[in-house]
Structure formats: structure tokens, C-alpha cells
Amino acid sequence: MSVKEFFKNAFNDMKEDAKAQHEVDKANFAAAKAESKAQFEEAKAMGKPETRKAMMQAQRDKQIEEANKRREAAEERIRNAQK
């Protein structure tokens, strides 16, 4: 392989790598843009009282469900310990 071919191959490899990295960068930018828009829309929705109340109720429901699961697990442990 001559020096000319070596550099030609090296520059072609760099060109392909740059194209591939550009595709990755475009995908990452699109994802960041979508995440930013979602965050903005969520913040805008939080300004509405009904949306905020619904979200808070959903969080409370989830916490109650988790507490009930923990209580059931503890009661099961108590039953097993009493046997």
C-alpha cells in the first residue's frame, strides 16, 4: 500500500465516522428538544388547578397503594412468626 492510498483510506474513514457521529448528534438533539417541550408542557399544565389536583390525587393514590402493600407484607410476616 502506498502512502497515497493510506491517506486516502484514512480520510475516507474519518469522513464516514463524521457522518455517523452527525447522525448520533441529530438524534440526541431531537431527543433533548422533545424532552424540553414535554417539560414545558408539563409546567404549563401545572398552572391549571384541575391538572394539579389530578396529579396530586394520583400521587396520593400511589402512596396509599404502596403503604397497603407494606402493611400486608408486615401482616404476613406476623402470621409467619406466630406459627
N, C-alpha and C positions, 0 to 999 in steps of 0.2 A: 504494500500500500504506500502510495506516495504521500508526501506532506500535503499536497493539494487535496487529495481525496480525504485525508484525515480531517482537515479543517472543514471541508465541505460537509462531511458526515457530522462533525461536531456542531456546526451551525444549524444543520437540519434538525438535529436532536434538540438543540436549545429552542428552535422555533416551535417544534411540536410541544415541548414542555411548557413554553409560554402560552400557547393556545389552550392547553389543558388547564393550566393554572387560571387563565382568564375565565374559563367555564366555571371553575370552582368559585372564583371570586363573584361572578354574576349570580350564582346560586345562593351564596352566602348573603349577598346584598339583598336579593329578593326576599330571603327569609327574614333578615333584620327589618326590612321595610314592612313586611306583613305583621311581624311581631309588634312593631311600633304602632301601626294602625290599630291593631287589636287592643293594645294597651290604651290608646287614646279613646277608642270607642267604649271600653270598659269604664274609663274615668268619666266620660261624658254621660254614660248610663247611670253612674253612681249619683249624679246630680238630680236624678228623678227619684222622688221619695218612694214610689211604688217598687221600683227596681231595687233600691237599697233595702227596703223592708223584706222583699222576697229573698234577697241574698242572705240577709241576716237570719231569716227563718230557716233557710236551707242549712246554714252553718249550725244553728241550734239543733235542728233535727239530727244532723250528723253526729254532733256531740252527745245527744241523748242516746242514739243508737250505739255508739261506742261505749258509753257508760253502762248500758244494759248488757252488752256483751261481756264487759269486765265483771259485772255483778254476777251474771250467770256462770262464768268461769270460776269465780270465787265460791259460789254456792256448790258447784260441782266438786271443788277441792274439799270443801267442808264435808260433803256427803262421803267422799272417799276416805277422809281422815276418820270419820265416825264408824266406819265399817270394821 
